[in-house]
Amino acid sequence: MTIIKDGNIDGTKRSFREIELTSGTSINEISIDGTLAGDSDDAIPTEKAVKTYVDTQHGAEDDIFYENGQTVSTDYTVAATRNAMSAGPITIDTGVTVTIATGGTWTIV
């Protein structure tokens, strides 16, 4: 791991510009964005940002509502050991394949 420092180091506080691992991307931000709209490969979200995102995506306030998209735009496989569920109607884009392995199920309600 390489830590590239930038700024003053006074023994108690350290300022880093980025953290670079031996492979992959260089992390240069700890994000507090609860929408995860930045879509960055170089940011790590905080625990609170992740919780905010999950709560808003899955109706955690009442734990009643689950929303899903209406269009399948990339190939998808339901594994033999998994079940999937969607609320319909569902459209599968031209050229896109949904595969349900033997033993797996996809239920559309």
C-alpha positions in Angstrom: 0.0 0.0 0.0 1.3 3.5 -0.8 0.0 6.5 1.0 0.7 9.8 -0.7 0.6 12.5 1.9 -0.2 16.1 1.3 -0.3 18.9 3.9 1.0 19.1 7.5 1.5 16.2 9.8 1.6 17.3 13.4 1.7 13.9 15.2 -2.0 13.8 15.9 -3.6 14.6 12.5 -2.6 13.4 9.1 -3.7 14.7 5.8 -3.6 12.4 2.8 -4.3 13.2 -0.8 -4.9 9.6 -1.8 -4.4 6.0 -0.9 -3.1 3.7 -3.6 -3.1 -0.1 -3.2 -0.8 -2.4 -5.2 -3.6 -2.9 -7.8 -6.8 -1.2 -8.7 -7.7 2.5 -8.3 -6.4 5.2 -6.1 -8.8 6.3 -3.4 -9.0 10.1 -3.1 -12.2 10.7 -1.3 -14.4 9.5 1.6 -17.8 10.4 0.3 -20.8 11.4 2.5 -23.1 11.5 -0.6 -26.2 9.5 0.4 -27.4 9.3 -3.2 -24.1 7.7 -4.5 -24.7 9.9 -7.5 -21.0 10.6 -8.0 -20.6 7.0 -9.4 -16.9 7.2 -8.6 -14.3 4.4 -8.6 -12.1 6.6 -6.5 -14.3 7.3 -3.5 -15.3 5.2 -0.5 -18.8 6.0 0.9 -19.2 6.4 4.7 -21.4 4.0 6.6 -24.1 6.7 6.9 -24.0 7.4 3.2 -24.6 3.7 2.4 -27.4 3.4 4.9 -29.1 6.6 3.5 -28.8 5.1 0.0 -30.2 1.7 1.0 -33.0 3.3 3.0 -34.2 5.5 0.1 -33.9 2.7 -2.4 -35.8 0.1 -0.4 -38.4 2.0 1.6 -36.7 1.1 4.9 -38.7 3.8 6.8 -41.9 1.7 6.7 -40.3 -1.5 5.5 -43.2 -2.0 3.1 -42.3 -0.8 -0.3 -39.7 -2.3 -2.7 -39.3 -0.6 -6.1 -37.7 -2.2 -9.1 -37.1 -1.0 -12.7 -39.4 -1.9 -15.5 -36.8 -2.7 -18.2 -34.1 -5.3 -18.3 -31.3 -3.7 -20.3 -28.4 -6.1 -19.6 -28.1 -9.9 -19.7 -29.0 -11.5 -16.4 -28.8 -15.0 -15.0 -30.8 -16.4 -12.0 -28.6 -19.1 -10.6 -29.8 -22.6 -9.9 -29.7 -21.9 -6.1 -31.5 -18.6 -6.3 -35.0 -17.2 -6.7 -35.8 -13.8 -8.2 -38.9 -11.6 -8.0 -40.0 -8.5 -9.9 -43.1 -6.4 -10.0 -44.4 -6.2 -13.5 -44.9 -5.3 -16.2 -41.3 -6.0 -17.3 -39.8 -5.3 -20.7 -36.7 -7.1 -21.9 -34.7 -5.0 -24.4 -33.9 -6.4 -27.8 -30.8 -8.5 -27.7 -30.9 -8.9 -24.0 -31.1 -12.4 -22.5 -32.5 -13.4 -19.1 -31.5 -16.9 -18.2 -33.1 -18.9 -15.4 -30.9 -21.9 -14.5 -32.5 -25.2 -13.8 -33.6 -25.1 -10.2 -33.8 -21.3 -10.1 -37.1 -19.3 -10.4 -38.1 -15.8 -11.5 -41.6 -14.7 -10.4 -43.2 -11.6 -11.8 -46.2 -10.3 -9.8 
